[in-house]
Amino acid sequence: MAPDVVAGGVGGNSANEIIVIIARDGGGGQDFWDISLRHFGLKITGVALAHLQTTHIPRHLSAANPS
């Protein structure tokens, strides 16, 4: 659940930065695109971690191996 919250928060932050960049100078400036791109990468990482959290079951916790 935590990676979903992180991905949502960072995604919202990234979207907000893009909107501000475009509204301020038409998107032509180089002010905050690097920060927005970094946040997009963090969002992708959060989504990947959420996927791993829901699909990966460690072998020692598996029902097929109760020992």
C-alpha angles and dihedrals in degrees: 000000000000095000089053091054092047092048091049094048095046091044091053091048092050092049090049092051092050091050091050093048093051094043094048103049108357093264094285098111125090095219107114108358091106092054092047091050090050090052090050088054090050089051091053089049091051091050091049092050091049089052092050091047093056099040106035117080114182114238094239090056095047119117090225091063107044095171 
